[in-house]
Amino acid sequence: MKITEPPRTPGQRKQELLDRLERELDVWVATADREGLPCLVALWFVWDGEHLWLSTRLTNPTGRNLREGGRARLALGDTRDVVLVDGEVETYTREEVPEAAARAFLEKTGWDPGRDSASYAYFRVRPVAVQTWREVHELHRRHLMRDGVWVV
């Protein structure tokens, strides 16, 4: 495949990222346990303008890793339109989750994890680093956020 489009500006990439966070439903979630055993799974997510909200069981590897490790890497897109988000994770039981977050999750996905099973929890991911790129010509300006601050 040849690169035929000029690189997007960082501002264009940030706006496209924000649009995708509102529009897309699934995100790849990468975590690791205490021994470093990786786990990768796709989950539904909701973007509230500052955080990504996920939900899964506390009893599965992803839920345990999110709760115990407090970090995750999230990925959107394919190899020609990549978004990587490194984030810090906070865990909320179905009783603790803010009502607005639970309502937004239900509105976007049609699923209420809190009603599904007591083993489901919500996980709020605060982005600390965000990278986006299409093809090699955007790699040198791929960082949109560093240390939790937008650089664009």
C-alpha distance (Angstrom), angle and dihedral (degrees) to the residues before:
residue distance angle dihedral
M1 . . .
K2 3.78 . .
I3 3.77 124.6 .
T4 3.77 105.3 -117.1
E5 3.80 102.8 158.7
P6 3.81 123.3 74.7
P7 3.81 115.4 -115.4
R8 3.77 115.3 -86.6
T9 3.76 118.1 -116.2
P10 3.80 116.6 -109.2
G11 3.80 88.2 -109.6
Q12 3.80 91.5 54.8
R13 3.79 91.0 48.4
K14 3.81 92.2 49.9
Q15 3.80 92.2 50.8
E16 3.81 91.5 47.2
L17 3.81 89.1 48.9
L18 3.81 92.6 51.5
D19 3.81 90.1 48.2
R20 3.81 90.7 51.0
L21 3.79 92.4 49.2
E22 3.80 89.0 56.2
R23 3.81 95.2 42.9
E24 3.81 108.0 37.4
L25 3.78 123.1 80.4
D26 3.82 105.6 -164.9
V27 3.78 132.1 56.7
W28 3.80 130.5 -179.4
V29 3.81 109.9 -120.4
A30 3.80 118.9 -157.4
T31 3.80 119.7 -168.3
A32 3.79 137.9 155.7
D33 3.77 134.4 -147.9
R34 3.80 126.0 -127.5
E35 3.79 91.5 -83.7
G36 3.79 91.3 50.6
L37 3.81 96.7 -106.1
P38 3.82 104.2 155.3
C39 3.77 125.9 -133.9
L40 3.80 125.9 -168.2
V41 3.79 123.4 -172.9
A42 3.80 138.2 154.1
L43 3.81 116.1 -119.6
W44 3.77 135.8 175.6
F45 3.78 113.8 -106.3
V46 3.79 142.8 -171.3
W47 3.81 125.2 -150.0
D48 3.82 113.9 -147.7
G49 3.80 95.8 -174.2
E50 3.81 93.8 -91.5
H51 3.80 107.8 31.8
L52 3.77 140.3 33.1
W53 3.79 114.5 -128.2
L54 3.81 120.1 -151.3
S55 3.77 132.9 176.3
T56 3.78 131.9 -155.4
R57 3.78 138.7 134.9
L58 3.78 118.2 -68.7
T59 3.80 87.3 -140.3
N60 3.82 98.6 61.1
P61 3.83 124.8 81.0
T62 3.81 94.3 -102.2
G63 3.80 93.5 49.5
R64 3.79 92.2 47.2
N65 3.80 92.2 46.7
L66 3.81 93.2 48.4
R67 3.81 92.2 48.4
E68 3.80 97.9 41.8
G69 3.81 100.4 34.4
G70 3.77 98.4 39.2
R71 3.82 92.1 -151.6
A72 3.79 138.2 87.3
R73 3.76 141.7 170.9
L74 3.78 115.0 -137.2
A75 3.79 125.2 -163.8
L76 3.79 133.9 -165.4
G77 3.75 128.7 -177.0
D78 3.72 135.5 17.4
T79 3.77 131.9 -74.5
R80 3.80 92.4 -76.5
D81 3.81 96.9 48.8
V82 3.79 108.7 32.9
V83 3.79 131.2 -178.8
L84 3.82 119.0 -179.6
V85 3.79 121.4 -176.2
D86 3.79 122.0 -173.8
G87 3.76 111.1 -163.7
E88 3.76 149.3 172.5
V89 3.79 114.8 -120.1
E90 3.80 132.8 -141.8
T91 3.79 120.7 -172.3
Y92 3.81 124.3 -138.1
T93 3.78 125.8 -174.1
R94 3.78 117.0 -139.4
E95 3.81 87.7 -98.1
E96 3.82 93.6 50.4
V97 3.81 101.4 42.7
P98 3.80 113.2 110.6
E99 3.79 109.9 -104.9
A100 3.81 92.5 -125.6
A101 3.81 91.7 55.9
A102 3.81 93.7 48.3
R103 3.82 91.1 46.8
A104 3.82 92.3 48.8
F105 3.80 90.2 49.6
L106 3.80 91.4 52.0
E107 3.82 92.9 45.4
K108 3.79 94.1 50.6
T109 3.80 100.1 39.6
G110 3.79 104.3 23.6
W111 3.81 88.2 -128.7
D112 3.80 129.5 110.1
P113 3.81 107.5 -159.3
G114 3.80 91.2 -171.8
R115 3.79 90.9 63.4
D116 3.79 94.3 42.6
S117 3.81 100.0 65.5
A118 3.78 139.8 -26.0
S119 3.81 88.5 -120.2
Y120 3.82 92.1 68.5
A121 3.78 118.9 97.8
Y122 3.78 135.6 177.3
F123 3.79 122.8 -119.7
R124 3.78 122.6 -156.9
V125 3.80 112.6 -154.4
R126 3.79 116.3 -160.4
P127 3.80 109.3 -159.9
V128 3.79 114.2 -126.6
A129 3.81 97.3 168.2
V130 3.80 130.7 21.9
Q131 3.79 127.7 -175.1
T132 3.81 128.3 -179.6
W133 3.78 131.4 176.8
R134 3.76 145.7 152.8
E135 3.76 114.1 -151.6
V136 3.78 127.4 -25.5
H137 3.80 96.3 -65.2
E138 3.83 90.8 70.7
L139 3.79 96.9 47.2
H140 3.80 96.7 92.6
R141 3.85 91.8 59.6
R142 3.80 98.5 34.5
H143 3.84 99.0 118.8
L144 3.80 112.3 94.7
M145 3.82 96.6 162.0
R146 3.79 132.5 28.5
D147 3.81 127.7 178.4
G148 3.81 90.3 -1.9
V149 3.82 94.0 -56.7
W150 3.79 125.7 109.9
V151 3.80 108.2 -121.1
V152 3.79 90.7 -166.2
